[in-house]
Amino acid sequence: MFIYIVQIIGFLLFGLVGYVAWRRHEFSLYALATLYAALFENLDVFISRGTIGSYFYDPDLFLIIVETPLFVILSWGIIFYTSYTLARGLSKKFWAQALTVPLLATIIDLPLDPVATKFGLWTWLGYGENDGIFGVPLANFIGWYLVIFALMICLRISHHVDFLGRSGKYIFVPLFSFGLFIIIFGVFQYTAVALGVNMHNQFNYLQLFFPIVAALCLVSWLIHKERMKIKISHFYILLFSRLLFYAFSVIGIISYGFWRDPLFIAVLIFALALEATANFKFKFNAKT
């Protein structure tokens, strides 16, 4: 019953955030990101099927789009759009936004994915609860970061490709973003093998990657700050939407005893501290 409630809340939340995107004349971006999520989630499941570190969704989840539950696709759209809006109100430099958007998205997934795995929403092939990052491959979190980074790059390029028109961009951006992601992710996998990364030492590399990226983003928020106009009600809707994902993680932490693991609590604190800093700085910068 709880899982059905989670899915229904996801549908309602998508509509709520969609209202903000519509009012801000950004619904096309919101829809484009959601379309991208449908593409890469399904291709990722299909391409990696049967390999160690691949995943599959609970078949009992309803409204499956090819290989992926609809609420997962919609949740991805919510997380991207809220992260994108926050990033644009933190720094005016594109390179800073390109680093910040995937970071703000991935910090939601850091505590959420192990919890969702415990709930049985999806299963990681070949990974036990003591492998990887609390039972989740490091490649999942790096993949989250890189797949959004690739989207940011292609969105930037699409501004200079006027001959495609708006409808053409709905084809160009998702396909080229996924292609770019495959290239960058391939470099990551080659590097991981060269460094000797395995399912038993992945947490060490997680501790290297995300704090370094977070430090770069924090510096950019201070040096290249941006004042973005936003209605205060819209800001609180976006904040509420993001906090609901953390609330799901907290429920799982209590239900499955993650609170006993100091490393998991450290990851959660890192995510919440960065989330609080980003929202506070955004609110401070914003013109309401």
N, C-alpha and C positions, 0 to 999 in steps of 0.2 A: 504493500500500500504506500509506503514512504517513497519508493522509487517513482510511482505514478504521480504522486504529489509533486515531486521534484521536477518531473517532465512538464506538468501543467504549469507550474510556476515559471519554468523556462520559457514557455510559449507566451505567457502574459508579460513577462519581463521584456521579451523581444519587442512586443507591441509598444510597451512603455518607452523604451529607448528609441524605437522607431519614431515615436511621436516627437521626441526631442530632435532627432535627425531631420525629420520633416520640417519642423519649425525653424531649424537652422539652415534649411535649404541644402542639406547634405544627405538626403535619403538615397540618392543614387550611389554615393560612396558606401553607405551602409549596406545596400543591396549587393554592390559589387564585392565587398569583403565577404558577405555571406555566400555568394556564388563561388568565390575562391575557396572558401572553407569546404563547400560541398565537393568541389573538384579534388583538392589535395587530400582530404580525408579518405575519400573513396579510392583514389589512385594509390595512396600510401598503403591502405589495407590490402589492396589487390597485388601491388608490386612486391611487398614484403611477406606475403602470406607463406607460412610454413617455416620461416627462418627464425633463428634465435633472436629474441628482442622484438619480434612482430607482435601485433595485438589483434584481437577481435572483440566485437561488442556482444553483450548479452542478447541473444535472439528473442528474448521475451520483451525487450523494449519495443514500444509501438512506433508506428510511422517510420519505418526503415526506408531511407532513400538509397537504393542500390545496396550499399554495405554499411551505411552510417545512419544512426538514429537522427531524426530531424532535430530533436532538442539539442544534440551535440553541435550540429551545424549552426543553429540559431545562437547557441551560447557562445560559440566562437565569434560570431558577428558582433554580439554584445561586447565581449571582452576587447575585440579589436577597436571598435568605434569609441568606447569609453577611454581606452588607452591613447588613441589617436587624438582625441579632443584634449585630454590632459597634456599630452606632449606639446601640442601647438600653443598651449598657454604657459608653458614653462621655458621654452627657448625658441628664438626666432630663426636659428640656424638649422638648415635642413639636415646636416650631418648629425646634429644633436637630436633632432626628432627621429631620424632613422635609427639611432641607437636607443632612444628612450621608449618609443612605442613598443618594440618587442620586449624590452625589459619590463615595462608596466604590465604587459600581458602575461609574461612568463611567471612573474612573482605570484600571480593568482594561481597558476597551475602547480607551483612548487609544493604547497601543502595539499592542494586539491586532488592531484592525480593519485598519490598513494591511498588517500581516503576512498576515492571513487573505485580504485582497484579492489580495496577491501570490501566495499559494498557489492562488488561483482558487476559493476556497470560495464567494465571491460577487463580483459585478461591478457597478461603479457606472457608470451610463449617462452618457456625455458627460464623464467625468473621466479625464484621463491621470494618470500617476504624479507629474507636477509641478504638478497642480492641487489646490486645496483644502488639506487637511491630509494631506500625503504620499499624495495620490490619493484621499482620502476627503472628502466634503463636510462642512463645519463643521456643517451641519444634522443630520448623523448623531449627533454627539456632544452637541449641544444637545438633540436629540430624545431620546437616551438619558436625559439628565438630567431632562427635563420629563416624559417618560412615567412615570418612577418617582416623581417629585414628585407627579404627579396621582394615582397609586396610593396614596401615603401620605395624601393629603388625603381620598380616598374611604374608605380603611380607617378613618380617624378618624371620619368621618361615620357609617360603618356601625355603630359602637359605640352610636349613639343611634337606630338604626332597628331596634328589636327585633321589630316586627310582621312583618318579612320571614322571620325564622327563619334557621337556618344555611344551608339549601339556597337560600333566596332571595338570600342575600348572594353566592352563587356566580354569580348572574345580575346583581345590582345593581352589585357592585363592579367587575367587568371592564368592563361597558358604560358606566357613568358615568365610570369612570377614563379610558377612551378618549375619551369625549365631552369631558371636561375637558381632556385633552391636546390635542385638535384645536383647542380655543379658545385655549389658551395658546400652542401652537405657531403658530397663525395670527398672534397678536400678535408673536411672534418674527420670522416671515417678513416681516410688514409693516415692522417696525422695521429689519430687515436691508436691505430695499430702500431705505428712507429714508436709511440711513447709507451707502449705496453699497457694501455688501458684495458681492463677487464672488469667483469661484473663484481669483483671483490674490492677493487680500489677506486671505483668511479666517484665516490664522495669527495676524495681528495681533489679531483679535477673540477668538480662542481664548486668547491670552495675557492678555487683559483679564478674561474671564469666570471661568475656573477658578481662578486665583490669588486673586481677590476672594472667591469662594465658599469656597475652602479656608481663607482667613484668618478668615472669619466662623465656620466650623466649629471651627477650632482654638481660638478664643476661647471658644466655647460649651463645649468639652470641658474647659477649665480652670476656667471659672466655675460651670457647672452640672453638675459631674461626677456620675456615677451608679455605685453599687456593685451589680452584678448577679451573682447566684449562677449559676455554671456549673461543670460538671465539667471538670477540666483536660484530660481525654481528648477531650471534645467541642470544647473550644477549639482543640486541636491538629488535629482533623479539619477544622474550618472553615478554619483557617490553611493547612493542607496543600492543601485544595481551591482556595483562592484562589491559592496559589503555583503550582499547576499551570497556571493560565491565563497567568501571567507566564512560566513555563517555555516554553510554546508560543511566546510572543512572542520570547523570547530565541533559540530555535531559528531562527525566521524572520529575526531580525536578523542572525544569523551566515550563514544561507543566502543571503540576498538583499542583503547588504552595507549594511543600514541603519546599521551601526555606524560607517560613514564619514560619516554625516550628523550634524553637531553639534546641529542643531535636534531631530532625532529622539532623540538621546541625552539632550538636555535634558528632553524630554517624558517619557522613560522614568525619568530620575532623579527628576523631580517626582512621578510616580506611585508609584515605589518608596519615596521618602522619606515621602510621605503615608501609604502603606500601613504602613510600619514604625512611624510615629508612632501611628497609630490602634491597631495591634495591641499595641504596648508600653503605651499608655495604658489600653487595655481590660484587659490582663493585670494592670496595676498596680491598677486599680479593682476587679477581679473578686474575688468571694468564692468560693474553690474548696474 
